Amino acid sequence: MHSYLFQFAQVHHEFRLPELSSVAELHGFSLSLPPQPEHRNPTRPFMVIGLEDEEHARILARRCILIKSVFVFYGQGFNYDELHAANRTLQGEWSRFTHDTSFRFLVTAYNHKIPQTRQREVIESFSYMGFLGKIDLKNPDIILTCFEEYDDCRGTTREKHEGDGHFREVFFGRLLEEGSARLLIAKFDVKKRNYYGNTSMESEISLLMANQTLAAPGKLLYDPFMGTGSMAYPTAHFGAMVFGSDIDGRQMRGKVPGVIRAATQYGVASRILGLSTFDVTRNPWRCGELFDAIVTDPPYGVRAGAKRLGRKKELTPTQRDLDDQPYIPPTRPYELSHLAADLVILARYLLKPGGRLVFFLPTVTEEYEEVDVSTMVCEGMDVIANSLQDFGSWGRRVSRFSFLHPLAN
Amino acid sequence: MVRLITHNLLACHVKGCTSNNFPLEFKDAKLELREAEYNPEFIRGFLPKIEWKALVDTARQLGDTSLPLEQPEMLDDEFLKNLHHVLLEIHVEEGSMICPNCKHDYPISNGIPNMLLAEHEIG
């Protein structure tokens, strides 16, 4: 077991641990989080995680959207004495680089800028490591990085360099790999997409949700509220086949349906298994246990609320006599609370054992209690993660259910 | 792009139409062949969910006779490749699917089947 220092993007804190554990589960390895709650606080930018193999750290860096970079962990401390003591005990990790490895040494800080003179002092303080190789700022063999983490003091007036050295904690390690999955956020940027709608999900969240579905080649996923397909592209990018349905066929119509155009742009058109127009509450699936995951951003709100088949009120005889060819089935509003509860029950039927349901649910932050989601849990389903995207007075939650036991019938 | 894999999973769901409602019959089907990436794991994993007779009958009706009438016990590569072709590469772009029991017509346009039901057909 080795320790790795992870630097995270400081967004969507509540998604960090669910994403890490999902990717680890997908690739069949375990990760051990630091024991003290303070050190696994997801609002902090650094976390030291124990992994069996260096390759696991690289897998995480290539798949987790929130990872900025991964380092081989050499030490941490509340002051430099503690850091150096820790670094000395891990000498075995770095002694092989001392002879003739070219290196670069970076001293940097989170929430702060360290003056150049002190950066130099810090570098000098590591002189006991005895690195004899060439200093190479452009193409070094290894990059050693020392991070000081400062508390957030935005909104206060400070002198230049005020509080320098009064960091919360300092970390040190050797760069293993830059997180490459963050580049996908720009690739799937909705603004650059060939086809999107006014409620298309932004790319970062849809990628985070895609990771929670354990999307991978050979898997079959289903989005019952396909819309403009925002959830389908990232999951297909990770190799899964995706089937989409929606009660409103407009998004899918056209000589080349919009969803296919966007999928073609991302090179995943062949992984869109199929599209169909139907109301998921009246679905034509022949049998259950079909999908590895159901991932969806259900419609909500007044402007783009969910619809289901049925009429709001009965037709008058004169209306009934009117010729309304071609016949368009009437729809009525679909209450969000009903929708969410139905979705969980539907997932229990349609998911394979161990399958996952990942969906977005808007909640009012003040009124939210854990009960909200747990009231929807039915037998055989389990909430395994529940992350909030906070907009202040309200937020959207990504809830992830896992289907544990297959039904008897 | 109603692929035969999708066709093999859809049954008529009109209220009261619960027997002999599968498989839906293609009518005036306009076919298109499109290459798809071959993933033997996916095909293998999906095999238990397939209604074999429905798949073979439909494939033959659409002019593909590469699949045996009985599902073989041995899954060799040639068989998986044929199955891959039938399930994922034959697309029905236009036409409709008819329920053998209640004769409901599900139209397919630009490869998207419209499975919506009219108000008198929902329970």
Contacts between the chains, C-beta under 8 A, distances in Angstrom:
chain1	res1	chain2	res2	distance
A	217	B	39	5.9
A	217	B	41	7.0
A	217	B	42	7.3
A	218	B	39	5.7
A	218	B	41	3.9
A	218	B	42	4.5
A	218	B	45	6.1
A	219	B	42	7.8
A	220	B	42	7.4
A	220	B	45	7.9
A	220	B	46	7.1
A	241	B	42	6.6
A	243	B	6	7.1
A	245	B	115	7.9
A	247	B	116	7.2
A	249	B	112	6.4
A	249	B	114	6.3
A	249	B	116	7.9
A	252	B	112	5.0
A	253	B	109	7.5
A	253	B	110	6.5
A	253	B	112	6.8
A	254	B	110	6.6
A	255	B	110	6.4
A	256	B	110	7.7
A	257	B	110	6.3
A	257	B	111	7.5
A	257	B	112	6.5
A	260	B	1	7.8
A	270	B	34	7.5
A	270	B	35	7.4
A	270	B	36	4.7
A	270	B	37	5.7
A	271	B	37	7.6
A	272	B	1	7.8
A	273	B	3	6.8
A	273	B	5	6.6
A	273	B	6	6.8
A	273	B	88	7.9
A	274	B	1	6.2
A	274	B	2	6.5
A	274	B	3	5.9
A	274	B	5	7.4
A	274	B	6	3.9
A	275	B	1	7.3
A	275	B	111	7.5
A	275	B	112	5.2
A	276	B	6	7.2
A	276	B	10	7.6
A	276	B	112	6.4
A	276	B	113	5.0
A	276	B	114	7.7
A	276	B	115	5.5
A	277	B	112	6.2
A	277	B	113	7.2
A	277	B	114	4.6
A	277	B	115	6.2
A	277	B	116	5.7
A	278	B	114	7.8
A	278	B	115	3.7
A	278	B	116	5.7
A	278	B	117	7.9
A	279	B	116	6.6
A	279	B	117	7.6
A	282	B	13	6.1
A	282	B	117	5.8
A	282	B	122	5.6
A	283	B	13	6.7
A	283	B	115	7.9
A	284	B	10	4.7
A	284	B	11	5.8
A	284	B	12	6.9
A	284	B	13	4.3
A	284	B	115	4.9
A	285	B	9	6.2
A	285	B	10	7.2
A	285	B	11	7.6
A	286	B	8	7.7
A	286	B	9	5.4
A	286	B	10	6.4
A	286	B	11	4.2
A	286	B	22	5.7
A	286	B	51	7.4
A	287	B	9	7.6
A	287	B	49	7.0
A	289	B	49	7.7
A	290	B	9	6.6
A	290	B	49	6.2
A	309	B	116	7.0
A	309	B	117	6.3
A	309	B	119	7.1
A	309	B	122	5.5
A	310	B	119	6.7
A	310	B	122	6.9
A	311	B	119	6.0
A	327	B	118	6.3
A	329	B	116	4.8
A	329	B	117	6.4
A	329	B	118	5.5
A	329	B	119	6.4
A	330	B	119	6.0
